[in-house]
């Protein structure tokens, strides 16, 4: 259950990043940012539960997965902040597009 919830949240968050960071209307960007924050919490909670159960088998992968997740959250908050201040570069979106599948792959390795 936690694994499916984690993957679903990563997928929705991925789509939300693309939708929110490509909008030009500030209200849509703010809406996307609020939705992202909700899914950050669910991802962090589900990942902690999964990691507590998997730490014995894969301690290094659990630590790497946690760091990648926190990096993606920090990068997304930076991207949303810059998007609102008009200092946004599409390079941040590309980092997120590459980072989310990497985080999902690390999470998959932790689960096996």
Biopython code that builds the backbone (N, CA, C, O; Angstrom):
import numpy as np
from Bio.PDB.StructureBuilder import StructureBuilder

atoms = [
    (1, "UNK", "N", (0.820, -1.186, 0.000)),
    (1, "UNK", "CA", (0.000, 0.000, 0.000)),
    (1, "UNK", "C", (0.870, 1.258, 0.000)),
    (1, "UNK", "O", (0.618, 2.183, -0.772)),
    (2, "UNK", "N", (1.893, 1.298, 0.861)),
    (2, "UNK", "CA", (2.734, 2.483, 0.936)),
    (2, "UNK", "C", (3.543, 2.676, -0.341)),
    (2, "UNK", "O", (3.777, 3.802, -0.778)),
    (3, "UNK", "N", (3.964, 1.564, -0.929)),
    (3, "UNK", "CA", (4.746, 1.649, -2.160)),
    (3, "UNK", "C", (3.889, 2.203, -3.292)),
    (3, "UNK", "O", (4.328, 3.082, -4.034)),
    (4, "UNK", "N", (2.675, 1.696, -3.426)),
    (4, "UNK", "CA", (1.773, 2.190, -4.470)),
    (4, "UNK", "C", (1.442, 3.666, -4.254)),
    (4, "UNK", "O", (1.396, 4.439, -5.211)),
    (5, "UNK", "N", (1.217, 4.049, -3.019)),
    (5, "UNK", "CA", (0.946, 5.455, -2.699)),
    (5, "UNK", "C", (2.144, 6.325, -3.046)),
    (5, "UNK", "O", (1.981, 7.423, -3.578)),
    (6, "UNK", "N", (3.340, 5.846, -2.749)),
    (6, "UNK", "CA", (4.555, 6.594, -3.050)),
    (6, "UNK", "C", (4.718, 6.798, -4.545)),
    (6, "UNK", "O", (5.000, 7.908, -4.997)),
    (7, "UNK", "N", (4.544, 5.736, -5.312)),
    (7, "UNK", "CA", (4.679, 5.854, -6.776)),
    (7, "UNK", "C", (3.605, 6.754, -7.374)),
    (7, "UNK", "O", (3.891, 7.552, -8.267)),
    (8, "UNK", "N", (2.382, 6.634, -6.891)),
    (8, "UNK", "CA", (1.299, 7.482, -7.399)),
    (8, "UNK", "C", (1.594, 8.956, -7.116)),
    (8, "UNK", "O", (1.369, 9.815, -7.969)),
    (9, "UNK", "N", (2.089, 9.238, -5.933)),
    (9, "UNK", "CA", (2.405, 10.626, -5.588)),
    (9, "UNK", "C", (3.564, 11.166, -6.418)),
    (9, "UNK", "O", (3.541, 12.323, -6.838)),
    (10, "UNK", "N", (4.574, 10.335, -6.656)),
    (10, "UNK", "CA", (5.676, 10.782, -7.523)),
    (10, "UNK", "C", (5.164, 11.084, -8.931)),
    (10, "UNK", "O", (5.563, 12.076, -9.541)),
    (11, "UNK", "N", (4.279, 10.224, -9.446)),
    (11, "UNK", "CA", (3.733, 10.453, -10.784)),
    (11, "UNK", "C", (2.906, 11.723, -10.864)),
    (11, "UNK", "O", (3.049, 12.504, -11.804)),
    (12, "UNK", "N", (2.049, 11.928, -9.890)),
    (12, "UNK", "CA", (1.218, 13.138, -9.884)),
    (12, "UNK", "C", (2.097, 14.373, -9.698)),
    (12, "UNK", "O", (1.865, 15.404, -10.331)),
    (13, "UNK", "N", (3.097, 14.271, -8.840)),
    (13, "UNK", "CA", (4.003, 15.396, -8.620)),
    (13, "UNK", "C", (4.771, 15.731, -9.893)),
    (13, "UNK", "O", (4.979, 16.905, -10.199)),
    (14, "UNK", "N", (5.186, 14.729, -10.624)),
    (14, "UNK", "CA", (5.901, 14.924, -11.895)),
    (14, "UNK", "C", (5.034, 15.703, -12.879)),
    (14, "UNK", "O", (5.492, 16.673, -13.482)),
    (15, "UNK", "N", (3.797, 15.283, -13.038)),
    (15, "UNK", "CA", (2.873, 15.963, -13.947)),
    (15, "UNK", "C", (2.586, 17.377, -13.448)),
    (15, "UNK", "O", (2.494, 18.314, -14.241)),
    (16, "UNK", "N", (2.445, 17.526, -12.132)),
    (16, "UNK", "CA", (2.170, 18.836, -11.559)),
    (16, "UNK", "C", (3.330, 19.809, -11.787)),
    (16, "UNK", "O", (3.096, 20.991, -12.040)),
    (17, "UNK", "N", (4.578, 19.332, -11.701)),
    (17, "UNK", "CA", (5.726, 20.188, -11.977)),
    (17, "UNK", "C", (5.667, 20.723, -13.401)),
    (17, "UNK", "O", (5.837, 21.919, -13.639)),
    (18, "UNK", "N", (5.426, 19.825, -14.331)),
    (18, "UNK", "CA", (5.385, 20.234, -15.730)),
    (18, "UNK", "C", (4.248, 21.212, -15.962)),
    (18, "UNK", "O", (4.422, 22.219, -16.648)),
    (19, "UNK", "N", (3.081, 20.921, -15.391)),
    (19, "UNK", "CA", (1.927, 21.800, -15.575)),
    (19, "UNK", "C", (2.166, 23.160, -14.928)),
    (19, "UNK", "O", (1.909, 24.190, -15.550)),
    (20, "UNK", "N", (2.645, 23.179, -13.711)),
    (20, "UNK", "CA", (2.781, 24.428, -12.980)),
    (20, "UNK", "C", (3.904, 25.319, -13.454)),
    (20, "UNK", "O", (3.756, 26.541, -13.484)),
    (21, "UNK", "N", (5.029, 24.727, -13.827)),
    (21, "UNK", "CA", (6.181, 25.533, -14.206)),
    (21, "UNK", "C", (6.166, 25.969, -15.662)),
    (21, "UNK", "O", (7.042, 26.719, -16.093)),
    (22, "UNK", "N", (5.181, 25.507, -16.424)),
    (22, "UNK", "CA", (5.054, 25.979, -17.801)),
    (22, "UNK", "C", (3.925, 26.992, -17.954)),
    (22, "UNK", "O", (3.687, 27.472, -19.062)),
    (23, "UNK", "N", (3.235, 27.324, -16.889)),
    (23, "UNK", "CA", (2.145, 28.308, -16.928)),
    (23, "UNK", "C", (2.701, 29.713, -16.815)),
    (23, "UNK", "O", (3.721, 29.948, -16.167)),
    (24, "UNK", "N", (2.011, 30.641, -17.457)),
    (24, "UNK", "CA", (2.432, 32.038, -17.374)),
    (24, "UNK", "C", (1.575, 32.837, -16.397)),
    (24, "UNK", "O", (1.963, 33.936, -15.998)),
    (25, "UNK", "N", (0.423, 32.308, -16.007)),
    (25, "UNK", "CA", (-0.456, 33.000, -15.071)),
    (25, "UNK", "C", (-0.011, 32.660, -13.643)),
    (25, "UNK", "O", (0.105, 31.492, -13.273)),
    (26, "UNK", "N", (0.233, 33.704, -12.857)),
    (26, "UNK", "CA", (0.774, 33.527, -11.505)),
    (26, "UNK", "C", (-0.150, 32.694, -10.615)),
    (26, "UNK", "O", (0.330, 31.924, -9.783)),
    (27, "UNK", "N", (-1.466, 32.839, -10.778)),
    (27, "UNK", "CA", (-2.414, 32.090, -9.962)),
    (27, "UNK", "C", (-2.274, 30.589, -10.214)),
    (27, "UNK", "O", (-2.363, 29.801, -9.272)),
    (28, "UNK", "N", (-2.058, 30.180, -11.462)),
    (28, "UNK", "CA", (-1.876, 28.760, -11.772)),
    (28, "UNK", "C", (-0.579, 28.229, -11.180)),
    (28, "UNK", "O", (-0.516, 27.080, -10.744)),
    (29, "UNK", "N", (0.451, 29.058, -11.164)),
    (29, "UNK", "CA", (1.732, 28.652, -10.576)),
    (29, "UNK", "C", (1.560, 28.447, -9.070)),
    (29, "UNK", "O", (2.072, 27.479, -8.509)),
    (30, "UNK", "N", (0.843, 29.358, -8.425)),
    (30, "UNK", "CA", (0.609, 29.245, -6.980)),
    (30, "UNK", "C", (-0.240, 28.021, -6.669)),
    (30, "UNK", "O", (0.028, 27.315, -5.697)),
    (31, "UNK", "N", (-1.265, 27.760, -7.484)),
    (31, "UNK", "CA", (-2.081, 26.552, -7.293)),
    (31, "UNK", "C", (-1.228, 25.286, -7.414)),
    (31, "UNK", "O", (-1.358, 24.358, -6.615)),
    (32, "UNK", "N", (-0.366, 25.264, -8.413)),
    (32, "UNK", "CA", (0.514, 24.106, -8.608)),
    (32, "UNK", "C", (1.475, 23.948, -7.432)),
    (32, "UNK", "O", (1.768, 22.828, -7.013)),
    (33, "UNK", "N", (1.959, 25.055, -6.906)),
    (33, "UNK", "CA", (2.869, 25.003, -5.773)),
    (33, "UNK", "C", (2.165, 24.431, -4.535)),
    (33, "UNK", "O", (2.755, 23.647, -3.792)),
    (34, "UNK", "N", (0.924, 24.817, -4.318)),
    (34, "UNK", "CA", (0.167, 24.300, -3.169)),
    (34, "UNK", "C", (-0.088, 22.794, -3.311)),
    (34, "UNK", "O", (0.031, 22.043, -2.343)),
    (35, "UNK", "N", (-0.437, 22.369, -4.514)),
    (35, "UNK", "CA", (-0.648, 20.944, -4.769)),
    (35, "UNK", "C", (0.656, 20.175, -4.552)),
    (35, "UNK", "O", (0.653, 19.088, -3.974)),
    (36, "UNK", "N", (1.764, 20.743, -5.014)),
    (36, "UNK", "CA", (3.065, 20.096, -4.837)),
    (36, "UNK", "C", (3.396, 19.917, -3.368)),
    (36, "UNK", "O", (3.912, 18.873, -2.969)),
    (37, "UNK", "N", (3.109, 20.910, -2.574)),
    (37, "UNK", "CA", (3.408, 20.811, -1.143)),
    (37, "UNK", "C", (2.600, 19.704, -0.475)),
    (37, "UNK", "O", (3.101, 19.026, 0.422)),
    (38, "UNK", "N", (1.375, 19.521, -0.898)),
    (38, "UNK", "CA", (0.571, 18.422, -0.362)),
    (38, "UNK", "C", (1.222, 17.081, -0.694)),
    (38, "UNK", "O", (1.339, 16.207, 0.164)),
    (39, "UNK", "N", (1.637, 16.934, -1.931)),
    (39, "UNK", "CA", (2.245, 15.673, -2.342)),
    (39, "UNK", "C", (3.639, 15.483, -1.754)),
    (39, "UNK", "O", (4.058, 14.342, -1.558)),
    (40, "UNK", "N", (4.378, 16.567, -1.464)),
    (40, "UNK", "CA", (5.660, 16.421, -0.759)),
    (40, "UNK", "C", (5.445, 15.708, 0.566)),
    (40, "UNK", "O", (6.171, 14.776, 0.911)),
    (41, "UNK", "N", (4.440, 16.157, 1.302)),
    (41, "UNK", "CA", (4.173, 15.574, 2.617)),
    (41, "UNK", "C", (3.838, 14.093, 2.500)),
    (41, "UNK", "O", (4.348, 13.274, 3.264)),
    (42, "UNK", "N", (2.988, 13.751, 1.552)),
    (42, "UNK", "CA", (2.604, 12.352, 1.391)),
    (42, "UNK", "C", (3.808, 11.512, 0.976)),
    (42, "UNK", "O", (3.980, 10.392, 1.456)),
    (43, "UNK", "N", (4.637, 12.049, 0.089)),
    (43, "UNK", "CA", (5.838, 11.322, -0.346)),
    (43, "UNK", "C", (6.794, 11.125, 0.820)),
    (43, "UNK", "O", (7.319, 10.029, 1.016)),
    (44, "UNK", "N", (7.019, 12.169, 1.586)),
    (44, "UNK", "CA", (7.948, 12.058, 2.711)),
    (44, "UNK", "C", (7.433, 11.055, 3.745)),
    (44, "UNK", "O", (8.201, 10.233, 4.245)),
    (45, "UNK", "N", (6.153, 11.116, 4.065)),
    (45, "UNK", "CA", (5.589, 10.185, 5.047)),
    (45, "UNK", "C", (5.668, 8.747, 4.548)),
    (45, "UNK", "O", (6.103, 7.856, 5.279)),
    (46, "UNK", "N", (5.250, 8.520, 3.307)),
    (46, "UNK", "CA", (5.286, 7.151, 2.781)),
    (46, "UNK", "C", (6.720, 6.650, 2.641)),
    (46, "UNK", "O", (6.996, 5.471, 2.862)),
    (47, "UNK", "N", (7.625, 7.546, 2.275)),
    (47, "UNK", "CA", (9.013, 7.118, 2.125)),
    (47, "UNK", "C", (9.636, 6.791, 3.484)),
    (47, "UNK", "O", (10.447, 5.871, 3.580)),
    (48, "UNK", "N", (9.278, 7.515, 4.512)),
    (48, "UNK", "CA", (9.793, 7.197, 5.850)),
    (48, "UNK", "C", (9.301, 5.820, 6.295)),
    (48, "UNK", "O", (10.070, 5.029, 6.842)),
    (49, "UNK", "N", (8.029, 5.537, 6.060)),
    (49, "UNK", "CA", (7.488, 4.227, 6.447)),
    (49, "UNK", "C", (8.192, 3.112, 5.670)),
    (49, "UNK", "O", (8.572, 2.094, 6.249)),
    (50, "UNK", "N", (8.363, 3.302, 4.376)),
    (50, "UNK", "CA", (9.041, 2.296, 3.554)),
    (50, "UNK", "C", (10.502, 2.152, 3.989)),
    (50, "UNK", "O", (11.021, 1.040, 4.083)),
    (51, "UNK", "N", (11.154, 3.279, 4.250)),
    (51, "UNK", "CA", (12.569, 3.246, 4.608)),
    (51, "UNK", "C", (12.805, 2.590, 5.966)),
    (51, "UNK", "O", (13.814, 1.911, 6.156)),
    (52, "UNK", "N", (11.899, 2.783, 6.897)),
    (52, "UNK", "CA", (12.047, 2.124, 8.198)),
    (52, "UNK", "C", (12.022, 0.603, 8.058)),
    (52, "UNK", "O", (12.712, -0.112, 8.785)),
    (53, "UNK", "N", (11.230, 0.130, 7.127)),
    (53, "UNK", "CA", (11.134, -1.316, 6.913)),
    (53, "UNK", "C", (12.279, -1.861, 6.065)),
    (53, "UNK", "O", (12.596, -3.048, 6.140)),
    (54, "UNK", "N", (12.902, -0.999, 5.257)),
    (54, "UNK", "CA", (13.923, -1.455, 4.318)),
    (54, "UNK", "C", (15.338, -1.109, 4.741)),
    (54, "UNK", "O", (16.288, -1.508, 4.068)),
    (55, "UNK", "N", (15.508, -0.386, 5.823)),
    (55, "UNK", "CA", (16.850, 0.076, 6.202)),
    (55, "UNK", "C", (17.797, -1.079, 6.500)),
    (55, "UNK", "O", (18.990, -0.980, 6.214)),
    (56, "UNK", "N", (17.297, -2.157, 7.061)),
    (56, "UNK", "CA", (18.148, -3.305, 7.374)),
    (56, "UNK", "C", (18.767, -3.921, 6.120)),
    (56, "UNK", "O", (19.914, -4.369, 6.139)),
    (57, "UNK", "N", (17.996, -3.939, 5.029)),
    (57, "UNK", "CA", (18.459, -4.577, 3.793)),
    (57, "UNK", "C", (19.317, -3.653, 2.938)),
    (57, "UNK", "O", (20.318, -4.090, 2.371)),
    (58, "UNK", "N", (18.933, -2.372, 2.838)),
    (58, "UNK", "CA", (19.595, -1.436, 1.923)),
    (58, "UNK", "C", (19.853, -0.089, 2.595)),
    (58, "UNK", "O", (19.220, 0.900, 2.224)),
    (59, "UNK", "N", (20.747, -0.016, 3.557)),
    (59, "UNK", "CA", (20.929, 1.260, 4.265)),
    (59, "UNK", "C", (21.464, 2.386, 3.377)),
    (59, "UNK", "O", (21.037, 3.533, 3.511)),
    (60, "UNK", "N", (22.382, 2.073, 2.483)),
    (60, "UNK", "CA", (22.943, 3.104, 1.616)),
    (60, "UNK", "C", (21.894, 3.636, 0.637)),
    (60, "UNK", "O", (21.809, 4.845, 0.420)),
    (61, "UNK", "N", (21.109, 2.755, 0.054)),
    (61, "UNK", "CA", (20.065, 3.190, -0.871)),
    (61, "UNK", "C", (18.992, 4.024, -0.169)),
    (61, "UNK", "O", (18.453, 4.965, -0.752)),
    (62, "UNK", "N", (18.688, 3.683, 1.065)),
    (62, "UNK", "CA", (17.696, 4.452, 1.825)),
    (62, "UNK", "C", (18.203, 5.869, 2.051)),
    (62, "UNK", "O", (17.451, 6.831, 1.900)),
    (63, "UNK", "N", (19.467, 6.000, 2.409)),
    (63, "UNK", "CA", (20.047, 7.326, 2.638)),
    (63, "UNK", "C", (20.114, 8.118, 1.335)),
    (63, "UNK", "O", (19.773, 9.300, 1.312)),
    (64, "UNK", "N", (20.545, 7.484, 0.263)),
    (64, "UNK", "CA", (20.616, 8.158, -1.039)),
    (64, "UNK", "C", (19.224, 8.581, -1.497)),
    (64, "UNK", "O", (19.048, 9.697, -1.987)),
    (65, "UNK", "N", (18.240, 7.708, -1.344)),
    (65, "UNK", "CA", (16.872, 8.036, -1.725)),
    (65, "UNK", "C", (16.318, 9.211, -0.937)),
    (65, "UNK", "O", (15.632, 10.067, -1.495)),
    (66, "UNK", "N", (16.611, 9.257, 0.361)),
    (66, "UNK", "CA", (16.167, 10.380, 1.176)),
    (66, "UNK", "C", (16.810, 11.689, 0.749)),
    (66, "UNK", "O", (16.147, 12.724, 0.692)),
    (67, "UNK", "N", (18.100, 11.641, 0.451)),
    (67, "UNK", "CA", (18.790, 12.852, 0.003)),
    (67, "UNK", "C", (18.275, 13.333, -1.352)),
    (67, "UNK", "O", (18.123, 14.534, -1.573)),
    (68, "UNK", "N", (18.008, 12.399, -2.248)),
    (68, "UNK", "CA", (17.473, 12.782, -3.553)),
    (68, "UNK", "C", (16.084, 13.393, -3.402)),
    (68, "UNK", "O", (15.770, 14.389, -4.055)),
    (69, "UNK", "N", (15.257, 12.807, -2.552)),
    (69, "UNK", "CA", (13.913, 13.343, -2.329)),
    (69, "UNK", "C", (13.976, 14.752, -1.761)),
    (69, "UNK", "O", (13.262, 15.642, -2.223)),
    (70, "UNK", "N", (14.818, 14.957, -0.771)),
    (70, "UNK", "CA", (14.957, 16.298, -0.191)),
    (70, "UNK", "C", (15.514, 17.296, -1.201)),
    (70, "UNK", "O", (15.126, 18.465, -1.200)),
    (71, "UNK", "N", (16.419, 16.841, -2.058)),
    (71, "UNK", "CA", (16.970, 17.713, -3.098)),
    (71, "UNK", "C", (15.896, 18.125, -4.105)),
    (71, "UNK", "O", (15.842, 19.280, -4.528)),
    (72, "UNK", "N", (15.054, 17.186, -4.478)),
    (72, "UNK", "CA", (13.982, 17.497, -5.417)),
    (72, "UNK", "C", (12.999, 18.476, -4.805)),
    (72, "UNK", "O", (12.529, 19.389, -5.485)),
    (73, "UNK", "N", (12.684, 18.299, -3.534)),
    (73, "UNK", "CA", (11.770, 19.229, -2.862)),
    (73, "UNK", "C", (12.389, 20.629, -2.808)),
    (73, "UNK", "O", (11.708, 21.615, -3.093)),
    (74, "UNK", "N", (13.661, 20.725, -2.450)),
    (74, "UNK", "CA", (14.326, 22.026, -2.398)),
    (74, "UNK", "C", (14.405, 22.663, -3.780)),
    (74, "UNK", "O", (14.186, 23.865, -3.928)),
    (75, "UNK", "N", (14.716, 21.863, -4.784)),
    (75, "UNK", "CA", (14.800, 22.376, -6.147)),
    (75, "UNK", "C", (13.440, 22.845, -6.646)),
    (75, "UNK", "O", (13.343, 23.872, -7.319)),
    (76, "UNK", "N", (12.398, 22.104, -6.323)),
    (76, "UNK", "CA", (11.055, 22.502, -6.742)),
    (76, "UNK", "C", (10.622, 23.800, -6.070)),
    (76, "UNK", "O", (10.033, 24.667, -6.716)),
    (77, "UNK", "N", (10.908, 23.939, -4.787)),
    (77, "UNK", "CA", (10.561, 25.185, -4.098)),
    (77, "UNK", "C", (11.326, 26.365, -4.685)),
    (77, "UNK", "O", (10.777, 27.458, -4.824)),
    (78, "UNK", "N", (12.587, 26.144, -5.029)),
    (78, "UNK", "CA", (13.371, 27.189, -5.679)),
    (78, "UNK", "C", (12.782, 27.554, -7.031)),
    (78, "UNK", "O", (12.679, 28.732, -7.374)),
    (79, "UNK", "N", (12.392, 26.531, -7.804)),
    (79, "UNK", "CA", (11.810, 26.781, -9.127)),
    (79, "UNK", "C", (10.499, 27.550, -9.018)),
    (79, "UNK", "O", (10.273, 28.493, -9.776)),
    (80, "UNK", "N", (9.633, 27.160, -8.085)),
    (80, "UNK", "CA", (8.370, 27.876, -7.915)),
    (80, "UNK", "C", (8.608, 29.303, -7.439)),
    (80, "UNK", "O", (7.930, 30.224, -7.892)),
    (81, "UNK", "N", (9.550, 29.496, -6.542)),
    (81, "UNK", "CA", (9.865, 30.845, -6.073)),
    (81, "UNK", "C", (10.387, 31.725, -7.189)),
    (81, "UNK", "O", (9.991, 32.885, -7.307)),
    (82, "UNK", "N", (11.268, 31.187, -8.001)),
    (82, "UNK", "CA", (11.801, 31.965, -9.129)),
    (82, "UNK", "C", (10.734, 32.226, -10.198)),
    (82, "UNK", "O", (10.730, 33.274, -10.844)),
    (83, "UNK", "N", (9.847, 31.275, -10.369)),
    (83, "UNK", "CA", (8.769, 31.454, -11.347)),
    (83, "UNK", "C", (7.883, 32.632, -10.931)),
    (83, "UNK", "O", (7.439, 33.403, -11.782)),
    (84, "UNK", "N", (7.628, 32.773, -9.646)),
    (84, "UNK", "CA", (6.815, 33.885, -9.167)),
    (84, "UNK", "C", (7.560, 35.208, -9.262)),
    (84, "UNK", "O", (6.935, 36.247, -9.475)),
    (85, "UNK", "N", (8.889, 35.196, -9.109)),
    (85, "UNK", "CA", (9.690, 36.417, -9.163)),
    (85, "UNK", "C", (10.180, 36.743, -10.568)),
    (85, "UNK", "O", (10.910, 37.718, -10.750)),
    (86, "UNK", "N", (9.803, 35.963, -11.545)),
    (86, "UNK", "CA", (10.203, 36.103, -12.952)),
    (86, "UNK", "C", (11.709, 35.949, -13.175)),
    (86, "UNK", "O", (12.222, 36.425, -14.187)),
    (87, "UNK", "N", (12.422, 35.305, -12.267)),
    (87, "UNK", "CA", (13.834, 34.973, -12.464)),
    (87, "UNK", "C", (13.985, 33.513, -12.849)),
    (87, "UNK", "O", (15.040, 32.917, -12.630)),
    (88, "UNK", "N", (12.961, 32.942, -13.410)),
    (88, "UNK", "CA", (12.898, 31.511, -13.687)),
    (88, "UNK", "C", (13.626, 31.170, -14.978)),
    (88, "UNK", "O", (13.514, 31.879, -15.978)),
    (89, "UNK", "N", (14.383, 30.060, -14.939)),
    (89, "UNK", "CA", (14.993, 29.526, -16.152)),
    (89, "UNK", "C", (14.469, 28.106, -16.347)),
    (89, "UNK", "O", (14.317, 27.375, -15.368)),
    (90, "UNK", "N", (14.192, 27.698, -17.575)),
    (90, "UNK", "CA", (13.681, 26.345, -17.832)),
    (90, "UNK", "C", (14.641, 25.238, -17.413)),
    (90, "UNK", "O", (14.252, 24.073, -17.341)),
    (91, "UNK", "N", (15.897, 25.596, -17.135)),
    (91, "UNK", "CA", (16.871, 24.597, -16.694)),
    (91, "UNK", "C", (16.413, 23.922, -15.394)),
    (91, "UNK", "O", (16.664, 22.733, -15.194)),
    (92, "UNK", "N", (15.752, 24.665, -14.521)),
    (92, "UNK", "CA", (15.250, 24.093, -13.272)),
    (92, "UNK", "C", (14.200, 23.021, -13.539)),
    (92, "UNK", "O", (14.180, 21.986, -12.873)),
    (93, "UNK", "N", (13.328, 23.269, -14.513)),
    (93, "UNK", "CA", (12.316, 22.274, -14.866)),
    (93, "UNK", "C", (12.978, 21.010, -15.402)),
    (93, "UNK", "O", (12.535, 19.902, -15.101)),
    (94, "UNK", "N", (14.023, 21.168, -16.184)),
    (94, "UNK", "CA", (14.712, 19.994, -16.724)),
    (94, "UNK", "C", (15.395, 19.195, -15.615)),
    (94, "UNK", "O", (15.425, 17.966, -15.668)),
    (95, "UNK", "N", (15.940, 19.879, -14.618)),
    (95, "UNK", "CA", (16.507, 19.155, -13.477)),
    (95, "UNK", "C", (15.432, 18.339, -12.761)),
    (95, "UNK", "O", (15.679, 17.207, -12.343)),
    (96, "UNK", "N", (14.249, 18.915, -12.623)),
    (96, "UNK", "CA", (13.151, 18.200, -11.972)),
    (96, "UNK", "C", (12.671, 17.027, -12.832)),
    (96, "UNK", "O", (12.368, 15.953, -12.311)),
    (97, "UNK", "N", (12.604, 17.235, -14.140)),
    (97, "UNK", "CA", (12.163, 16.164, -15.040)),
    (97, "UNK", "C", (13.128, 14.986, -14.989)),
    (97, "UNK", "O", (12.704, 13.835, -15.096)),
    (98, "UNK", "N", (14.411, 15.259, -14.828)),
    (98, "UNK", "CA", (15.405, 14.189, -14.731)),
    (98, "UNK", "C", (15.443, 13.614, -13.307)),
    (98, "UNK", "O", (15.615, 12.408, -13.131)),
    (99, "UNK", "N", (15.285, 14.466, -12.302)),
    (99, "UNK", "CA", (15.419, 14.044, -10.913)),
    (99, "UNK", "C", (14.308, 13.148, -10.399)),
    (99, "UNK", "O", (14.566, 12.220, -9.632)),
    (100, "UNK", "N", (13.077, 13.411, -10.812)),
    (100, "UNK", "CA", (11.940, 12.623, -10.311)),
    (100, "UNK", "C", (12.040, 11.151, -10.737)),
    (100, "UNK", "O", (11.854, 10.275, -9.893)),
    (101, "UNK", "N", (12.323, 10.845, -12.001)),
    (101, "UNK", "CA", (12.486, 9.416, -12.339)),
    (101, "UNK", "C", (13.670, 8.753, -11.621)),
    (101, "UNK", "O", (13.612, 7.568, -11.292)),
    (102, "UNK", "N", (14.736, 9.513, -11.381)),
    (102, "UNK", "CA", (15.864, 8.954, -10.639)),
    (102, "UNK", "C", (15.431, 8.615, -9.219)),
    (102, "UNK", "O", (15.787, 7.560, -8.696)),
    (103, "UNK", "N", (14.666, 9.505, -8.595)),
    (103, "UNK", "CA", (14.164, 9.235, -7.239)),
    (103, "UNK", "C", (13.247, 8.019, -7.228)),
    (103, "UNK", "O", (13.295, 7.208, -6.302)),
    (104, "UNK", "N", (12.419, 7.892, -8.247)),
    (104, "UNK", "CA", (11.520, 6.728, -8.322)),
    (104, "UNK", "C", (12.316, 5.443, -8.539)),
    (104, "UNK", "O", (11.955, 4.399, -7.995)),
    (105, "UNK", "N", (13.397, 5.501, -9.325)),
    (105, "UNK", "CA", (14.226, 4.313, -9.536)),
    (105, "UNK", "C", (14.946, 3.899, -8.255)),
    (105, "UNK", "O", (15.044, 2.710, -7.952)),
    (106, "UNK", "N", (15.448, 4.873, -7.508)),
    (106, "UNK", "CA", (16.106, 4.549, -6.236)),
    (106, "UNK", "C", (15.090, 3.953, -5.273)),
    (106, "UNK", "O", (15.398, 3.008, -4.547)),
    (107, "UNK", "N", (13.887, 4.501, -5.264)),
    (107, "UNK", "CA", (12.848, 3.962, -4.402)),
    (107, "UNK", "C", (12.493, 2.521, -4.816)),
    (107, "UNK", "O", (12.210, 1.684, -3.959)),
    (108, "UNK", "N", (12.507, 2.240, -6.104)),
    (108, "UNK", "CA", (12.258, 0.881, -6.582)),
    (108, "UNK", "C", (13.363, -0.067, -6.107)),
    (108, "UNK", "O", (13.085, -1.192, -5.691)),
    (109, "UNK", "N", (14.609, 0.391, -6.170)),
    (109, "UNK", "CA", (15.715, -0.450, -5.686)),
    (109, "UNK", "C", (15.611, -0.715, -4.183)),
    (109, "UNK", "O", (15.974, -1.792, -3.710)),
    (110, "UNK", "N", (15.119, 0.262, -3.447)),
    (110, "UNK", "CA", (14.947, 0.071, -2.008)),
    (110, "UNK", "C", (13.870, -0.976, -1.730)),
    (110, "UNK", "O", (13.978, -1.736, -0.768)),
    (111, "UNK", "N", (12.852, -1.018, -2.550)),
    (111, "UNK", "CA", (11.736, -1.929, -2.331)),
    (111, "UNK", "C", (12.075, -3.378, -2.636)),
    (111, "UNK", "O", (11.367, -4.274, -2.176)),
    (112, "UNK", "N", (13.132, -3.638, -3.395)),
    (112, "UNK", "CA", (13.463, -5.026, -3.744)),
    (112, "UNK", "C", (14.577, -5.566, -2.917)),
    (112, "UNK", "O", (14.971, -6.719, -3.090)),
]
sb = StructureBuilder()
sb.init_structure("model")
sb.init_model(0)
sb.init_chain("A")
sb.init_seg("    ")
for serial, (resi, resn, name, xyz) in enumerate(atoms, 1):
    if name == "N":
        sb.init_residue(resn, " ", resi, " ")
    sb.init_atom(name, np.array(xyz, "f"), 0.0, 1.0, " ", f" {name:<3s}", serial, name[0])
structure = sb.get_structure()
